[in-house]
Amino acid sequence: MCKRGVPWDGVTMSTALVGLSRTGLVGEAAALAEMLVRGRGIDGLGVVGWNALIDGYCKVQDMAAALAVVERMTTQGLSLDVVGYNTLVAGFFYSGDADAAWEVAERMKADGVEPSVVTHTTLIGEYCKMKRIEEAFTLYEGMVRSGVLPDVVTLSALVDGLCRDGRFSEAYALFREMDKIGVAPNHVTYCTFIDSLAKVQRVNESLGLLGEMVSRGVAMDLVMYTTVMDRLGKEGKIEEAKDVLRHALSDNITPNCVTYTVLVDAHCRAGNIDGAEQMLLQMEEKSVSPNVVTFSSILNGLVKRGCIAKAAGYMRKMKDSGIAPNVVTYGTLIDGFFKCQGQEAALDVYRDMLHEGVEANNFIVDSLVNGLRKNGNIEEAEALFKDMGERGLLLDHVNYATLMDGLFKTGNMPAALKVGQELMERNLSPDAVVYNVFINCLCRLGKFSEAKSFLKEMRNTGLEPDQATYNTMISAQCREGNTSKALKLLNEMKWSSIKPNLITYTTLVVGLLEAGVVEKAKYLLNEMASAGFTPTPLTYRRVLQACSGSRSPYVILEVHELMMGAGLHADITVYNTLVHVLCCHGMTRKATIVLDEMLGRGIAPDTITFNALILGHCKSSHLDNAFATYAQMLHQGLSPNIATFNTLLGGLESAGRIGEADTVICEMKKMGLEPNNLTYDILVTGYAKKSNKVEALRLYCEMVSKGFIPKASTYNSLISDFAKAGMMNQAKELFSEMKRRGVLHTSSTYDILLNGWSKLRNGTEVRILLKDMKELGFKPSKGTISSMSRAFSKPGMTWEARRLLKTLFKV
């Protein structure tokens, strides 16, 4: 223009500056402004041009340069207008200097520049972000009084502020007020409200607003659809989430990786891995590449289901796709391997993580320490903990608490206390969790006075014990049978204004019932109900099992009624527990009455119910009734399971009718069921007790060939059968076989062998067994000692008897 002799006017100049500033070329805009100010071709620069330059500097957060422009304007005899002030206010807020923004707003008033709707909206928005809602509304009311009408941005900011503060009813009222004052909610307003409702799990309202947007023609975007899908997925409403996806597709909105990841995660949360894999296939079909979050979600889902091998396969696939696993991915796999008893695999993943240059975080420390401790490798856990610290990871008090807990549980108190001391030296003040670890472990070790000392120290440091603290101490006292001390702790808890919870009441009720203090237990059940606690099926099962000690059907049924009165929902699980507890004590007649009550409530018995009734008949030695109940079960169309047949076989074994087992085994196999470990234990024991060595050994060999390991009691039955027949070499071989298979010898095993060798008057073998017993902390039973005395008091055995007595009294 200059070369052609065309002069620049104010409009041209301002347009050029606005264009340069908006495209981020602030330096070029500043150079142009400088040239114009110096008078090269024009007389000066107008306010619009200066505003454009200020806006450019504000966008790149160079507020010092923006203020320098304001000073330069002043030298040119120009003053900031409302646009310039608005730009500066927004710029300071954007750059994080709220104080300067408020100063500019005050200066604006002092200079007599009337704030516009933009000014008010900016300030209201900032008040809302700071959760200073009342001040935001005060400003809003002042704005309206001064004649400045709010626009959709102003009202959207207020809706957002109310939502941030959890005031959803007020936000909704304002949202509906918008239409009445002629300001229709826009995409941002809806987005704000839908997102806020979704975050507090009010998904149905979010869906309603989504439908309203469609009917009003308000533009939708992928972010909004994904937000709603995410919340639906987290609530387990996968089909509804898929419906939202279909709506998005019908609106020609293309899902991205984040959208699909939300659905993958939803399926994984619900344990539906097949559904998650279907979503991955859809991603592949749509050429949408999964990211590290997608893979981490499916890995987490697989790990929770125990599908570790498949999870490891996805990890390899992830790497092959060029996606580097992050610390969350590695942590998920490490934790999963440990939970599935795969210690070496977990450590391999950890080593691979370090090799790839991914640094461990505090979650991984906890997973490794917990996993190693549970596998009995607390020393390795200690070494790894130390290595983590040396690598520069800032171990937190939770990590220290985890290691202390592990050391305490393995009985290494000095090492645990040393870790606690290190925690203090690092100025990581122990919180209630750390003190609870100390108190819990001391209680488990029976050191109640030391636990009380820690409770006192906890209070001295300004920390108050919580429900977990008292629940730990109450549980420990109940385990020791000290119910009076447990009740004192309950009173102390109440005096300290700590409300007992369901765990507190359950622990005490169970402890009292096990100790036979029935009336006090019933009193606490009533107190629990009055406090508004509804028993869970788990609570019910624990309490009813504790009632079993009374062996009184009246106590069991009375406690059942009390818990029903406390709001327990009577479903099949509850009734099965009651029937099982009654039947375990042979109270089958009472259980049958409960069965009638079930039917009266419209609750049909299932396989578990009939299994309990069969067990009850077997325990009462009413085998014919047990088989009649089995027939009734089949008549009602219910399929028996392996537990059904094992119960029947157990009944036959107890009644000495193991010869009838073949019929039951044939029936079982017809149903497509194969014998399990317990089946073989019952059969081998039964035939051994009937001295049918051929069948007992045949079944034993079949059992071990299938990879099953007999119980110690099964071995004892076999050894006893051979010992009674004087076949001690075969009995000795079975004794050795136990050790080879990792089955621990019991005191009964030794008694059986001592009796057998004594009958043969083999003093050498008897002495060897007595020495072994001494090392294991076992003592021969009175019957065994009598048997030995009789055997070695025969003529000619005096010298051997003296040697045995010497060995015996050393034991």
Summary of the structure (lengths in Angstrom):
residues: 811
radius of gyration: 39.0
end to end distance: 115.0
largest distance: 143.0
contacts: 2621
relative contact order: 0.02
helix: 74%
strand: 0%
